[in-house]
Amino acid sequence: MPPLSPAHRNLALFALALGGFGIGTTEFVSMGLLPQIAEDLLPGFHENPQAVIAQAGWVITAYALGVVVGAPVTAVVAARLSQRKLVLILLAAFTVASLASATMPTFTLTALARFVAALPHGAYFGVASLFAARLMGPGKQGAGVALALSGLTIANVVGVPLGTWLGQTAGWRWAYVAVAVIFALTLALGFLTLPRIAGNPDRGALRELTAFRNPRLWLMLAVGAVGFGGFFAVYSYIAEVTTRTAGLPGSAVPWVLATLGVGMTIGNVVGGWASDRDLTRTLLVGFGTFVLVMAAYATLGGHPVLLFVLVFAIGGTSASLIPSVQSRIIRIAGDAELLGAAMNHASFNVGNSLGAWLGGLVIAAGFGYLAPGWVGVILAVAGCLLALVSVRVDRVRPVAAEPELVRR
């Protein structure tokens, strides 16, 4: 990598984070606009809004499934590409797919567009995490992951609330148009600032796929898929909790989302710092706290003031876990660090799909809009148990040292 001035390095890091901002906005704005999408594209909304909103949750599920499919495929196919070239290709794909999401005329086609828009998601966060760690220097893997994810968490403070407000006032399609503009700007900034780094011609699909032979990788992917499902069970239906359970007006939804985003932003920074110092403790303490917060939400989330407090805590505890999970997966993946980093986000979106689906089931069954909180408790406990098993396995057979890419 050529030497960079501090200003150039900071601009390159900002470009990587801005891409995460666009991804966070496009992924989570759908949750805040779920009632508008349901009313516009599905029949029977006014007769049975609860059932139709639960059906509209398939838009969220489709995106999550797109991440799951796209992460390993893109990481394997792009194994030989330079990190710069891969980032730019993924940003171009995001731009086009976001415009498609804004223009599809039916619910089925919109869900399909969301699936396509999600295909670059996991690979982007994977390569951005590795790229950021490389730019920041040795011993900064957790910080690099946190930097790459900072745009995603900040999106929940600014992008998602503003996108939700835009969708509520001008129509939900305009939220996706705004996201396409963000990706286009990021593409231009990345082209100008990201340093040129040669790809590795010795890498290939078969070499990347060897990571899947490692059972410890599958165990940590299960931690992300199961443990974070509860977060998405709650987040997917937070707009309905705000208006139908807490009794707040629709205009309060962006503020609730912003509060959750502030919690995520703080939690991400703390989690990145803590995981560079004691990754295992960060993981286990984080999960324990997450379980307690989800139980409190399921019990007390219907109170307007406590709702804000609890969504802040949910955002903080969940985001504090992500850098430790991602760093651990990168280490376990060894030479296939891009595949490992990308698969981490695929696992989170298995959790997204699982959480949105289970949350919709308990709501449709008549248990109320806070019931997904108890789904979250169960899934977070299961994730914590899987993390304990993973740690126990490491004590018997220690994880290899960090990949050479991060040490350089």
Secondary structure as GFF3:
##gff-version 3
##sequence-region A 1 408
A	DSSP	alpha_helix	6	32	.	.	.	ID=ss1
A	DSSP	alpha_helix	34	41	.	.	.	ID=ss2
A	DSSP	alpha_helix	49	56	.	.	.	ID=ss3
A	DSSP	alpha_helix	58	77	.	.	.	ID=ss4
A	DSSP	alpha_helix	83	103	.	.	.	ID=ss5
A	DSSP	alpha_helix	107	118	.	.	.	ID=ss6
A	DSSP	alpha_helix	121	136	.	.	.	ID=ss7
A	DSSP	alpha_helix	141	154	.	.	.	ID=ss8
A	DSSP	pi_helix	155	159	.	.	.	ID=ss9
A	DSSP	alpha_helix	160	170	.	.	.	ID=ss10
A	DSSP	alpha_helix	172	193	.	.	.	ID=ss11
A	DSSP	alpha_helix	205	209	.	.	.	ID=ss12
A	DSSP	three_ten_helix	210	213	.	.	.	ID=ss13
A	DSSP	alpha_helix	215	227	.	.	.	ID=ss14
A	DSSP	alpha_helix	229	235	.	.	.	ID=ss15
A	DSSP	alpha_helix	238	240	.	.	.	ID=ss16
A	DSSP	pi_helix	241	245	.	.	.	ID=ss17
A	DSSP	three_ten_helix	250	252	.	.	.	ID=ss18
A	DSSP	alpha_helix	253	275	.	.	.	ID=ss19
A	DSSP	alpha_helix	279	300	.	.	.	ID=ss20
A	DSSP	alpha_helix	304	333	.	.	.	ID=ss21
A	DSSP	alpha_helix	337	364	.	.	.	ID=ss22
A	DSSP	alpha_helix	372	396	.	.	.	ID=ss23
A	DSSP	alpha_helix	404	407	.	.	.	ID=ss24
###
